[in-house]
Amino acid sequence: MTQRVIELVGQARRELAYGASRTQLWLRRVHEVRVAMGTIQRIFRDLGMPRLRGTRKRVPRQMKLFEKAEPGESVQVDVKFVKIAGRWAFQYTALDDCTRFRVLRLYRRLHQHSSLAFLGELTRALPFRIRKLQCDNGREFPLEFVLAVEAAGIRHRYIRPRRPQQNGKVERSHRIDQEEFWGRHTFDDFNATATALRGGRERTTTNVSHSHCRGARRRRSSRASCHPPPRDTPVLSTTDPDRGTEVNLDETQHACPTTLDGARSGG
């Protein structure tokens, strides 16, 4: 082994704090010298080089969970792709950050007309005013959708690209839907799927709600005014902007007594 190589190996350890593998790569790329890794380690020992201190592994940063304090302060909207009889269908889901109220609709097509129809259904279904609505940058939420949201007096926000965790609550609800409904059943008819989904909506909504209730004591005052009374009639609409057979499934299982009482007294 030449003296020049020994000096280079010593330089790599003293000045660059390289180990054997990085020193080997540095010698080959920078100085065009090929030395076996075992030889480099032996040179380290002969030169009396101290062992490198082990670097601490970076601990993944715990993502801070944001919880909204008021109903309607932030509503997350997303679309889940499902297959019915070999054809795609699209489950639009909206979830309120504070109360975990869900509104769910099933559409045959994915485009802005379905999104606009869902927006109308959402504003009618929730028992409180929506202050902000956020969604991803999918083609089903174009500028026309944003303008319609703002025209309804609602602030709109696109989440950052490739950051689905910013819509994490509705994404989690979709995972539960996959595990407990879509992954366990197969359907050959769109309307039969809608009926089955409506039948399992209470279980799905309940699981989603309780999975996020840990440490949510500060939201109890907001949720205390909302109780889940049984519905007398299921919500099943058949207004399809494309084919005239759209099925709309209301996932809202709760209604605020103050809102309902005010509506009754006003009527």
C-alpha positions in Angstrom: 0.0 0.0 0.0 1.5 3.3 -1.1 2.1 6.2 1.4 -0.2 8.4 -0.6 -3.2 6.1 -0.1 -2.4 5.8 3.6 -2.4 9.6 3.9 -5.7 9.9 2.0 -7.3 7.3 4.3 -6.1 9.3 7.3 -7.4 12.5 5.8 -10.8 10.9 5.2 -11.1 10.0 8.9 -9.6 13.1 10.5 -11.1 15.8 8.3 -14.2 14.3 6.9 -15.1 11.9 9.7 -15.7 9.1 7.1 -16.0 5.5 8.0 -14.6 2.7 5.9 -17.5 2.5 3.4 -17.6 6.3 2.8 -13.8 6.4 2.6 -13.8 3.7 0.0 -16.4 5.6 -2.1 -14.5 8.9 -1.7 -11.2 7.4 -2.8 -12.8 5.8 -5.9 -14.8 8.9 -7.0 -12.5 11.7 -6.1 -9.0 10.2 -6.3 -9.7 7.2 -8.6 -8.1 4.8 -6.2 -9.6 1.4 -5.5 -9.0 0.0 -2.0 -10.8 -2.8 -0.3 -12.8 -1.9 2.8 -10.9 -4.4 5.0 -7.7 -2.6 4.0 -9.1 0.7 4.9 -10.1 -0.6 8.3 -6.6 -2.0 8.9 -5.1 1.4 8.0 -7.4 3.1 10.5 -6.1 0.7 13.2 -2.5 1.1 12.2 -2.8 4.9 12.4 -4.5 4.7 15.8 -7.6 6.4 14.5 -10.4 6.4 17.2 -13.6 4.7 16.4 -16.4 7.0 15.1 -19.0 7.9 17.6 -22.3 6.3 16.7 -24.9 8.8 15.4 -28.2 9.0 17.0 -31.0 7.8 14.8 -33.5 10.5 14.0 -36.8 9.9 15.9 -39.8 10.6 13.6 -41.5 13.7 14.6 -44.9 13.2 16.1 -47.4 15.0 13.9 -49.5 17.5 15.9 -53.1 16.7 15.8 -55.4 19.6 15.3 -58.9 19.5 16.8 -61.4 22.2 16.0 -63.5 23.5 18.9 -66.7 24.5 17.1 -69.0 22.5 14.8 -68.6 23.6 11.2 -65.3 25.3 11.8 -63.7 22.9 9.3 -65.3 20.2 7.2 -63.1 17.7 5.3 -64.3 16.4 2.0 -62.8 13.5 0.0 -63.8 10.9 -2.6 -63.4 7.1 -2.3 -63.3 5.0 -5.4 -65.2 1.8 -5.2 -66.3 -0.9 -7.7 -69.8 -2.2 -8.1 -70.4 -5.0 -10.6 -67.0 -4.2 -12.3 -67.8 -0.5 -12.7 -66.4 2.4 -10.8 -68.6 4.3 -8.4 -67.6 7.2 -6.2 -68.3 7.7 -2.5 -68.3 11.4 -1.6 -67.7 11.9 2.1 -67.7 15.0 4.2 -66.7 14.9 7.9 -66.9 17.7 10.4 -63.6 18.1 12.3 -65.2 18.8 15.7 -68.3 16.6 15.9 -67.3 13.9 13.4 -70.7 14.2 11.7 -70.5 12.5 8.3 -72.5 13.1 5.2 -72.0 10.4 2.5 -73.3 10.2 -1.0 -72.7 7.6 -3.7 -72.4 8.8 -7.3 -71.9 7.0 -10.6 -69.5 9.6 -12.1 -66.7 11.7 -10.9 -66.8 15.3 -12.2 -67.7 18.8 -11.1 -71.4 18.2 -11.4 -71.3 15.4 -8.9 -69.2 17.7 -6.6 -71.7 20.5 -6.9 -74.6 18.2 -6.2 -72.8 16.9 -3.2 -72.2 20.4 -1.9 -75.9 21.1 -2.0 -76.7 17.9 -0.2 -74.0 18.7 2.4 -75.3 22.1 3.3 -78.8 20.8 3.7 -77.8 17.7 5.7 -75.6 19.2 8.4 -77.5 20.7 11.3 -75.0 23.6 11.7 -73.4 26.2 9.4 -70.3 25.3 7.6 -67.5 27.9 8.0 -64.7 26.3 6.1 -64.5 23.4 3.6 -61.3 21.7 2.6 -60.5 19.2 -0.1 -57.7 17.9 -2.2 -56.7 19.2 -5.6 -58.5 16.5 -7.6 -60.1 17.3 -10.9 -63.5 16.8 -9.4 -63.0 20.0 -7.3 -62.2 22.6 -10.0 -62.6 26.4 -9.9 -66.3 26.1 -10.4 -66.6 24.1 -7.2 -64.5 26.6 -5.3 -66.7 29.5 -6.6 -69.9 27.6 -5.6 -68.5 27.0 -2.1 -67.6 30.7 -1.7 -71.0 31.8 -3.1 -72.6 29.8 -0.3 -70.7 31.9 2.3 -68.1 29.1 3.1 -64.4 29.6 3.0 -62.6 27.1 0.8 -59.1 25.6 1.3 -57.1 23.2 -0.9 -54.8 20.9 1.1 -51.2 20.8 0.1 -50.4 18.5 -2.8 -49.3 15.0 -1.7 -50.3 15.7 1.9 -53.4 13.5 2.5 -52.7 13.6 6.2 -54.1 17.2 6.2 -57.4 15.5 5.4 -56.6 12.7 7.8 -59.9 12.3 9.6 -62.0 11.7 6.4 -59.2 9.5 5.0 -59.4 7.4 8.2 -63.1 7.1 7.8 -62.6 5.8 4.3 -60.2 3.2 5.6 -62.9 2.1 8.1 -65.4 1.9 5.3 -63.1 -0.3 3.3 -62.4 -2.6 6.3 -65.9 -2.9 7.5 -68.1 -2.5 4.4 -66.5 -2.6 1.0 -63.9 -5.2 1.9 -66.6 -7.6 3.3 -69.3 -7.4 0.6 -69.6 -7.6 -3.1 -72.5 -6.1 -5.0 -74.0 -6.5 -8.5 -76.4 -3.6 -8.4 -75.9 0.1 -7.7 -79.2 0.6 -5.9 -78.6 -2.6 -3.8 -75.2 -1.3 -2.8 -76.8 2.0 -1.7 -79.4 0.2 0.4 -76.7 -2.0 2.1 -74.5 1.0 2.7 -77.4 2.9 4.3 -78.0 -0.1 6.5 -74.5 -0.1 7.8 -74.0 3.6 8.1 -74.7 3.8 11.9 -71.9 1.3 12.6 -69.5 3.1 10.4 -70.3 6.5 11.8 -70.1 5.3 15.3 -66.7 3.7 14.8 -65.3 6.8 13.2 -66.6 9.0 16.0 -65.2 6.9 18.8 -61.8 6.3 17.1 -61.1 10.0 17.4 -62.6 10.8 20.8 -59.5 10.2 22.9 -58.3 13.3 24.5 -61.1 15.3 23.1 -62.4 16.6 26.4 -62.4 20.2 25.2 -64.9 19.3 22.4 -67.5 17.8 24.8 -69.2 21.1 25.3 -69.8 21.4 21.6 -70.9 17.8 21.2 -73.1 17.8 24.3 -75.8 19.8 22.5 -75.9 17.1 19.7 -77.5 13.8 20.4 -78.2 10.9 18.0 -82.0 10.5 18.0 -83.3 7.7 15.7 -84.5 8.8 12.3 -88.1 8.1 11.5 -87.5 8.0 7.7 -84.3 7.2 5.9 -82.8 9.7 3.5 -82.7 8.2 0.0 -82.7 10.6 -2.9 -82.7 9.7 -6.6 -81.6 12.8 -8.4 -78.7 11.9 -10.7 -77.5 14.8 -12.9 -76.2 12.2 -15.4 -78.5 9.2 -15.4 -81.5 10.1 -13.3 -80.9 7.3 -10.8 -78.4 8.9 -8.4 -78.6 7.5 -4.9 -77.8 9.8 -2.0 -77.1 8.4 1.4 -77.1 10.6 4.4 -74.5 9.6 6.9 -75.5 12.2 9.5 -76.7 10.3 12.5 -77.0 13.3 14.8 -79.2 16.3 15.0 -78.8 19.3 17.3 -81.9 19.6 19.4 -81.5 23.4 19.6 -81.5 23.6 15.8 -84.5 21.3 15.4 -86.4 23.0 18.2 -85.8 26.4 16.6 -87.0 25.1 13.3 -90.2 23.7 14.8 -90.9 26.9 16.8 -90.3 28.9 13.7 -92.7 26.8 11.7 
